[in-house]
């Protein structure tokens, strides 16, 4: 854990400017086992200090890959010099300085750095189970991945604190060949925020879910191609979460709104069915801890839930301190940076559609000819809200009942148009948090939602 060598540096902050000084350490651990063979074994750590000095919307930034008192002095001076150099050579409007100070945030987690053998033994145990239980697989891959961010933050006009965000995941990939010899793959992820012992001391629940994953893969092996067209579908909570993040969330990040996203002209307008509400949650949601709990962002802003869509109406954007003044909105802790050399960007935290009141079985029984789409391997969207997602697991719905599994396909549409077709929302919530968002710099995010019934364009063979 980082030792606090930065508190005394607040006396060096220049008057009349906004200053953020951040000490930052990242750790990453990973192990990969393919068909019983160890193919990856990695331990990586980076550590440094950065400073950002801001005045009248002009930022000076500096960073260094060292963590000591002299390095803190150096980056503060360089960031200040950079800001005042730019001020001399830039036309700018005088801006007031906002004050959000008052709290010191203490760590909510700790980092437990295990020896690498524990990770290797876990992967080997899971691989051995799969190899013995399922003889007809084409291949199997087990990956353990762990990352953590440890930050000490001091600011001139916001809050201070020490925040730690560890997370760990186990990925299991199973591959089989169909009758045509084409490889088909499914995967499952285990883990979340916290450390190894929070998730991987008792493996029984993992074996149970691997058995279910294998059964889905065998059904997919005998699967059929979806029939292309504009169809009634049910998107699982995972799929709804990807939609919430990729096709809606990015369009309402204020820097991208200023860049011309579809949300620019839709604030306070209907963008979805009245059944749809969407929030970027900070650290709790619906009475439970979020997958990626954020308590303070990298500008020193205390994290609060950010309601984006309420009852189908777009009501807000995600902001940093700079854009919050442009849009006259309160910043709620969305400025986040991945590494010590990165400036904070406006990022999502835990973005999810709210659950509704319908039961999944009733949603399925309401469809005569459509699809239940469960998981996706990838997705992309642009600032118009137009999206295309891959579908790796799904089932036909025929006369209100689940039918055959379907082979890999795609769905596409425009988010704010598609969300207006939603007429049923399930009462259960699924979260996904094992990946990274890649907006200029990677960052851990959570995304989720309930099952939603809607109309969407689905691809065929």
C-alpha positions as CSV (number, residue, x, y, z in Angstrom):
1,X,0.0,0.0,0.0
2,X,1.3,3.5,-0.8
3,X,2.7,5.5,2.0
4,X,1.4,9.1,2.2
5,X,4.3,11.4,1.3
6,X,2.0,14.0,-0.4
7,X,0.1,15.6,2.5
8,X,2.9,18.0,3.3
9,X,3.0,19.2,-0.4
10,X,-0.3,21.0,-0.1
11,X,1.7,24.0,1.2
12,X,3.3,24.2,-2.2
13,X,0.0,24.6,-4.1
14,X,-0.1,28.0,-5.8
15,X,-2.8,30.5,-4.9
16,X,-5.6,31.2,-7.4
17,X,-5.3,27.9,-9.3
18,X,-6.9,24.5,-9.0
19,X,-4.4,21.8,-8.1
20,X,-4.6,18.0,-8.0
21,X,-1.6,16.0,-6.8
22,X,-1.9,12.2,-7.2
23,X,0.3,9.4,-6.1
24,X,-0.6,6.3,-8.1
25,X,0.4,2.6,-8.1
26,X,-1.0,-0.1,-10.4
27,X,-0.4,-3.8,-10.0
28,X,-1.4,-6.5,-12.5
29,X,-1.1,-10.3,-12.0
30,X,-2.1,-12.9,-14.6
31,X,-1.8,-16.7,-15.3
32,X,-3.0,-18.6,-18.4
33,X,-3.4,-22.3,-18.8
34,X,-4.3,-23.8,-22.1
35,X,-5.1,-27.6,-22.3
36,X,-3.1,-28.2,-19.2
37,X,-0.1,-26.1,-20.2
38,X,1.0,-22.9,-18.4
39,X,1.4,-20.4,-21.2
40,X,1.4,-17.0,-19.3
41,X,2.7,-16.0,-15.9
42,X,3.0,-12.2,-15.4
43,X,3.6,-9.8,-12.5
44,X,3.7,-6.1,-13.4
45,X,3.8,-3.0,-11.2
46,X,4.0,0.7,-12.1
47,X,4.2,3.6,-9.7
48,X,4.5,7.4,-10.0
49,X,3.2,10.9,-9.1
50,X,1.3,13.4,-11.3
51,X,0.0,16.9,-10.8
52,X,-2.6,18.9,-12.7
53,X,-2.8,22.7,-12.3
54,X,-5.8,24.5,-13.8
55,X,-6.8,28.1,-14.2
56,X,-9.6,29.5,-16.4
57,X,-10.0,26.2,-18.2
58,X,-6.3,25.9,-19.0
59,X,-4.6,22.8,-17.7
60,X,-0.9,22.1,-17.0
61,X,-0.1,18.4,-16.4
62,X,3.2,16.6,-15.4
63,X,4.0,13.1,-14.3
64,X,7.0,11.1,-13.3
65,X,7.6,7.4,-12.7
66,X,9.0,7.8,-9.2
67,X,7.4,8.0,-5.8
68,X,9.3,10.2,-3.4
69,X,9.3,13.7,-2.0
70,X,11.6,15.3,-4.6
71,X,9.5,13.8,-7.4
72,X,6.4,15.4,-6.0
73,X,8.1,18.8,-5.8
74,X,9.2,18.4,-9.4
75,X,5.8,17.5,-10.9
76,X,4.1,20.3,-9.0
77,X,6.5,22.8,-10.4
78,X,6.4,21.5,-14.0
79,X,2.6,21.3,-14.0
80,X,2.4,24.9,-12.7
81,X,4.9,26.1,-15.2
82,X,3.0,24.3,-18.0
83,X,-0.3,26.0,-17.0
84,X,1.1,29.5,-16.8
85,X,3.0,29.1,-20.1
86,X,-0.2,28.1,-21.8
87,X,-2.1,31.0,-20.1
88,X,0.4,33.5,-21.6
89,X,-0.2,32.1,-25.1
90,X,-4.0,31.3,-25.1
91,X,-7.1,33.4,-25.2
92,X,-9.4,32.5,-22.4
93,X,-12.4,33.7,-20.4
94,X,-12.1,34.3,-16.6
95,X,-13.7,31.4,-14.7
96,X,-14.8,31.2,-11.1
97,X,-13.2,28.5,-8.9
98,X,-15.6,25.9,-7.6
99,X,-15.1,24.6,-4.1
100,X,-16.0,20.9,-3.2
101,X,-13.6,20.4,-0.3
102,X,-14.4,19.0,3.1
103,X,-13.7,15.3,3.4
104,X,-10.9,12.9,3.6
105,X,-11.7,9.4,2.1
106,X,-10.0,6.4,3.7
107,X,-9.4,3.1,1.9
108,X,-12.4,0.8,1.7
109,X,-10.3,-2.1,0.5
110,X,-6.8,-3.5,1.0
111,X,-4.5,-5.1,-1.5
112,X,-3.4,-8.7,-0.8
113,X,-0.5,-9.7,-3.0
114,X,-0.3,-13.5,-3.1
115,X,2.6,-15.5,-4.4
116,X,2.1,-16.4,-8.0
117,X,1.9,-20.1,-7.2
118,X,-1.6,-19.6,-5.7
119,X,-2.8,-18.3,-9.0
120,X,-1.1,-21.1,-11.0
121,X,-2.5,-23.8,-8.7
122,X,-6.0,-22.4,-9.1
123,X,-5.8,-22.4,-12.9
124,X,-4.3,-25.9,-12.9
125,X,-7.1,-27.2,-10.6
126,X,-9.9,-25.8,-12.8
127,X,-8.2,-27.1,-15.9
128,X,-7.8,-30.5,-14.4
129,X,-11.5,-30.7,-13.5
130,X,-12.5,-29.6,-17.0
131,X,-10.1,-32.1,-18.7
132,X,-11.5,-35.0,-16.7
133,X,-15.2,-34.1,-16.8
134,X,-15.5,-33.2,-20.5
135,X,-13.6,-35.4,-22.9
136,X,-15.1,-34.1,-26.2
137,X,-13.8,-30.5,-26.0
138,X,-11.6,-29.2,-28.8
139,X,-9.8,-26.9,-26.3
140,X,-10.0,-25.4,-22.9
141,X,-8.4,-22.2,-21.5
142,X,-8.3,-21.0,-17.9
143,X,-7.1,-17.5,-17.1
144,X,-6.6,-15.7,-13.8
145,X,-6.3,-11.9,-13.9
146,X,-5.9,-9.5,-11.0
147,X,-5.4,-5.8,-11.1
148,X,-5.4,-3.0,-8.5
149,X,-5.2,0.8,-8.3
150,X,-3.8,2.5,-5.2
151,X,-4.1,6.3,-5.2
152,X,-3.4,9.1,-2.8
153,X,-5.0,12.3,-3.9
154,X,-4.7,15.9,-2.5
155,X,-6.5,18.9,-4.0
156,X,-6.8,22.6,-3.6
157,X,-10.5,22.9,-4.0
158,X,-12.0,19.4,-3.6
159,X,-11.7,16.5,-1.3
160,X,-8.6,14.5,-0.3
161,X,-8.1,10.8,0.3
162,X,-6.5,7.4,-0.2
163,X,-8.5,5.1,-2.5
164,X,-7.8,1.4,-3.2
165,X,-9.6,-0.6,-5.9
166,X,-8.5,-4.2,-6.2
167,X,-10.4,-6.8,-8.3
168,X,-9.7,-10.4,-9.5
169,X,-11.3,-12.7,-12.0
170,X,-11.1,-16.2,-13.3
171,X,-12.1,-16.7,-17.0
172,X,-13.0,-20.2,-18.4
173,X,-13.2,-20.7,-22.1
174,X,-14.5,-23.9,-23.6
175,X,-14.3,-24.8,-27.3
176,X,-15.9,-27.6,-29.3
177,X,-16.2,-28.3,-33.0
178,X,-19.6,-28.7,-34.7
179,X,-20.4,-31.2,-37.5
180,X,-18.8,-29.0,-40.1
181,X,-15.6,-28.8,-38.1
182,X,-16.2,-25.1,-37.1
183,X,-14.9,-24.2,-33.6
184,X,-17.6,-22.9,-31.3
185,X,-16.7,-21.2,-28.0
186,X,-18.4,-20.0,-24.8
187,X,-16.9,-18.5,-21.7
188,X,-17.8,-17.7,-18.1
189,X,-16.2,-15.3,-15.6
190,X,-16.0,-15.5,-11.9
191,X,-14.8,-13.0,-9.3
192,X,-15.2,-9.2,-8.7
193,X,-14.0,-6.4,-6.5
194,X,-11.7,-7.6,-3.7
195,X,-9.0,-10.1,-3.4
196,X,-8.3,-13.8,-4.2
197,X,-9.6,-15.2,-0.9
198,X,-13.0,-13.4,-1.4
199,X,-13.8,-15.7,-4.4
200,X,-11.5,-18.7,-4.8
201,X,-11.1,-20.6,-1.6
202,X,-14.2,-22.8,-2.2
203,X,-14.5,-23.9,-5.9
204,X,-17.8,-25.8,-5.7
205,X,-19.8,-22.9,-7.2
206,X,-17.3,-22.6,-10.0
207,X,-17.6,-26.2,-10.9
208,X,-21.4,-25.9,-10.9
209,X,-21.3,-23.0,-13.3
210,X,-18.7,-24.7,-15.6
211,X,-21.1,-27.7,-15.8
212,X,-23.8,-25.2,-16.9
213,X,-21.5,-23.6,-19.4
214,X,-20.6,-26.9,-20.9
215,X,-24.3,-27.8,-21.3
216,X,-25.0,-24.5,-23.1
217,X,-22.0,-25.3,-25.4
218,X,-23.4,-28.7,-26.3
219,X,-26.7,-27.1,-27.1
220,X,-25.0,-24.5,-29.2
221,X,-23.1,-27.3,-31.0
222,X,-26.5,-28.5,-32.3
223,X,-27.7,-25.0,-32.8
224,X,-29.3,-23.3,-35.8
225,X,-28.8,-20.0,-37.5
226,X,-31.1,-17.1,-36.5
227,X,-33.4,-15.8,-39.2
228,X,-32.4,-12.3,-40.1
229,X,-34.9,-9.5,-39.7
230,X,-36.5,-7.1,-37.3
231,X,-37.6,-9.3,-34.4
232,X,-39.1,-9.5,-31.0
233,X,-36.2,-10.3,-28.7
234,X,-35.4,-10.5,-25.0
235,X,-31.9,-9.2,-24.2
236,X,-30.4,-10.7,-21.0
237,X,-29.2,-8.4,-18.3
238,X,-25.6,-8.8,-19.6
239,X,-26.7,-7.7,-23.1
240,X,-28.8,-4.9,-21.6
241,X,-25.7,-3.8,-19.7
242,X,-23.5,-3.7,-22.8
243,X,-26.2,-1.6,-24.5
244,X,-26.3,0.7,-21.4
245,X,-22.6,1.2,-21.5
246,X,-21.6,1.2,-25.2
247,X,-24.6,2.7,-27.0
248,X,-26.0,5.0,-24.3
249,X,-23.3,5.7,-21.6
250,X,-20.7,7.0,-24.0
251,X,-23.1,9.3,-25.7
252,X,-23.8,11.1,-22.3
253,X,-20.2,11.6,-21.2
254,X,-20.0,15.4,-21.3
255,X,-16.8,15.6,-23.2
256,X,-18.3,13.5,-26.0
257,X,-21.5,15.5,-25.8
258,X,-19.5,18.6,-26.5
259,X,-18.0,16.6,-29.4
260,X,-21.4,16.3,-30.9
261,X,-23.0,13.1,-29.6
262,X,-26.7,12.4,-30.1
263,X,-27.3,13.4,-26.5
264,X,-26.5,17.0,-27.2
265,X,-29.9,17.8,-28.6
266,X,-31.9,15.3,-26.5
267,X,-31.5,16.5,-22.9
268,X,-34.9,16.6,-21.2
269,X,-36.4,14.7,-24.2
270,X,-37.9,11.3,-24.5
271,X,-35.2,8.8,-25.6
272,X,-36.7,5.5,-24.4
273,X,-39.8,3.7,-23.2
274,X,-41.2,5.0,-19.9
275,X,-40.2,1.6,-18.5
276,X,-36.5,2.6,-18.9
277,X,-34.4,4.3,-16.2
278,X,-30.7,4.3,-16.3
279,X,-28.1,5.3,-13.7
280,X,-24.3,5.4,-13.4
281,X,-24.0,4.2,-9.9
282,X,-21.1,5.1,-7.6
283,X,-20.7,2.5,-4.9
284,X,-24.1,1.0,-4.0
285,X,-27.1,0.1,-6.1
286,X,-30.5,-1.2,-4.9
287,X,-29.1,-1.8,-1.5
288,X,-25.9,-3.7,-2.5
289,X,-22.3,-2.8,-3.3
290,X,-21.7,-2.1,-6.9
291,X,-19.2,-4.3,-8.9
292,X,-16.7,-1.5,-9.1
293,X,-17.3,0.7,-6.0
294,X,-16.0,4.3,-6.5
295,X,-16.0,6.6,-3.4
296,X,-14.0,9.5,-4.8
297,X,-12.8,10.3,-8.3
298,X,-9.3,11.5,-9.4
299,X,-10.3,15.2,-9.1
300,X,-11.2,14.7,-5.5
301,X,-15.0,14.8,-6.1
302,X,-17.0,12.5,-3.8
303,X,-18.8,9.9,-5.9
304,X,-22.6,10.0,-6.1
305,X,-25.1,8.2,-8.3
306,X,-25.7,9.9,-11.6
307,X,-29.2,9.5,-13.0
308,X,-29.0,9.6,-16.8
309,X,-32.4,8.5,-18.0
310,X,-35.5,8.6,-15.8
311,X,-38.8,7.1,-17.0
312,X,-37.6,7.3,-20.6
313,X,-36.4,10.9,-20.4
314,X,-32.7,11.9,-20.7
315,X,-32.1,14.0,-17.6
316,X,-28.3,14.3,-17.2
317,X,-24.8,13.8,-18.4
318,X,-21.6,12.5,-16.7
319,X,-19.2,15.4,-16.0
320,X,-15.8,16.4,-14.7
321,X,-15.3,19.8,-12.9
322,X,-14.7,21.6,-16.2
323,X,-17.8,20.3,-18.1
324,X,-20.0,20.7,-15.0
325,X,-19.5,24.5,-15.3
326,X,-20.4,24.4,-19.0
327,X,-23.6,22.4,-18.5
328,X,-24.4,23.8,-15.1
329,X,-24.5,20.3,-13.6
330,X,-23.0,19.1,-10.4
331,X,-20.0,16.8,-10.9
332,X,-20.6,13.4,-9.3
333,X,-17.3,11.7,-9.4
334,X,-16.8,10.5,-13.0
335,X,-13.3,11.8,-13.6
336,X,-11.0,8.7,-13.6
337,X,-7.5,7.9,-14.7
338,X,-5.9,4.5,-15.2
339,X,-2.2,5.1,-14.7
340,X,0.1,7.6,-13.0
341,X,0.9,9.2,-16.4
342,X,-2.8,9.6,-17.3
343,X,-5.0,12.7,-16.8
344,X,-8.5,12.0,-15.5
345,X,-11.1,11.6,-18.2
346,X,-14.9,11.5,-17.9
347,X,-15.6,7.8,-17.4
348,X,-18.5,5.5,-16.4
349,X,-18.4,3.6,-13.1
350,X,-21.3,1.1,-12.8
351,X,-23.9,1.9,-15.5
352,X,-27.1,-0.1,-15.5
353,X,-30.7,0.0,-16.6
354,X,-33.0,-0.4,-13.5
355,X,-35.0,-3.6,-13.1
356,X,-38.7,-3.6,-13.6
357,X,-41.6,-5.7,-12.5
358,X,-41.9,-8.5,-15.0
359,X,-40.9,-12.2,-14.6
360,X,-38.6,-13.6,-17.3
361,X,-40.9,-16.5,-17.9
362,X,-43.8,-14.2,-18.6
363,X,-41.6,-12.2,-21.0
364,X,-40.8,-15.4,-22.9
365,X,-44.4,-16.6,-23.0
366,X,-45.4,-13.2,-24.6
367,X,-43.3,-13.9,-27.7
368,X,-44.6,-16.1,-30.6
369,X,-41.6,-15.9,-32.8
370,X,-38.4,-14.3,-31.5
371,X,-35.1,-14.9,-29.6
372,X,-33.7,-14.8,-26.1
373,X,-30.2,-13.4,-26.4
374,X,-28.0,-14.2,-23.4
375,X,-24.4,-13.3,-24.0
376,X,-22.1,-11.2,-26.2
377,X,-18.4,-11.4,-26.9
378,X,-18.0,-7.9,-28.3
379,X,-19.8,-4.7,-29.2
380,X,-19.3,-1.3,-30.6
381,X,-21.2,1.9,-30.9
382,X,-20.7,5.5,-32.1
383,X,-21.8,8.9,-30.9
384,X,-25.1,8.7,-32.8
385,X,-26.0,5.7,-30.6
386,X,-25.8,3.3,-33.5
387,X,-24.6,-0.1,-32.3
388,X,-23.7,-3.6,-33.4
389,X,-23.1,-6.4,-30.8
390,X,-22.0,-9.9,-31.4
391,X,-24.2,-12.6,-29.8
392,X,-22.4,-15.8,-28.6
393,X,-25.3,-17.5,-26.9
394,X,-29.1,-17.4,-27.4
395,X,-32.2,-19.4,-28.0
396,X,-35.2,-19.3,-30.3
397,X,-38.5,-18.5,-28.8
398,X,-41.4,-20.3,-30.5
399,X,-45.0,-20.0,-29.3
400,X,-44.0,-18.6,-26.0
401,X,-41.4,-21.3,-25.2
402,X,-37.6,-21.6,-25.6
403,X,-36.5,-23.6,-28.6
404,X,-33.1,-24.5,-30.1
405,X,-29.9,-22.7,-29.3
406,X,-28.7,-20.3,-32.0
407,X,-25.2,-20.0,-33.5
408,X,-23.2,-16.8,-33.3
409,X,-24.9,-13.8,-34.8
410,X,-25.2,-10.0,-34.4
411,X,-27.8,-7.4,-33.4
412,X,-27.8,-3.8,-34.5
413,X,-29.8,-0.6,-34.2
414,X,-29.8,2.9,-32.8
415,X,-30.1,2.9,-29.0
416,X,-32.6,5.7,-28.5
417,X,-34.8,4.2,-31.2
418,X,-34.5,0.7,-29.9
419,X,-35.1,1.6,-26.3
420,X,-38.5,3.2,-27.2
421,X,-39.7,-0.3,-28.3
422,X,-39.2,-1.8,-24.8
423,X,-42.5,-3.1,-23.4
424,X,-41.4,-5.4,-20.6
425,X,-38.5,-5.3,-18.1
426,X,-37.6,-8.1,-15.7
427,X,-37.4,-7.8,-12.0
428,X,-33.9,-9.3,-11.8
429,X,-30.5,-7.5,-12.2
430,X,-27.3,-8.9,-13.7
431,X,-23.9,-7.3,-13.4
432,X,-20.8,-7.7,-15.5
433,X,-17.5,-6.1,-14.4
434,X,-14.6,-8.2,-15.7
435,X,-13.6,-6.1,-18.6
436,X,-12.1,-2.7,-19.3
437,X,-13.6,0.4,-21.1
438,X,-11.1,1.6,-23.7
439,X,-11.8,5.3,-24.1
440,X,-8.3,6.6,-24.8
441,X,-7.1,4.8,-21.7
442,X,-8.4,1.6,-20.2
443,X,-10.4,1.7,-17.0
444,X,-12.4,-0.9,-15.0
445,X,-16.1,-0.5,-15.2
446,X,-19.3,-2.3,-14.2
447,X,-22.3,-2.6,-16.5
448,X,-25.6,-4.3,-16.0
449,X,-29.4,-4.4,-16.3
450,X,-32.5,-6.6,-16.2
451,X,-33.8,-8.7,-19.1
452,X,-35.6,-6.3,-21.5
453,X,-38.1,-7.2,-24.2
454,X,-37.8,-5.1,-27.3
455,X,-37.6,-5.1,-31.1
456,X,-34.2,-5.3,-32.7
457,X,-32.5,-6.1,-36.0
458,X,-30.8,-9.5,-35.8
459,X,-28.4,-11.0,-38.3
460,X,-28.8,-14.4,-39.9
461,X,-26.3,-16.8,-41.5
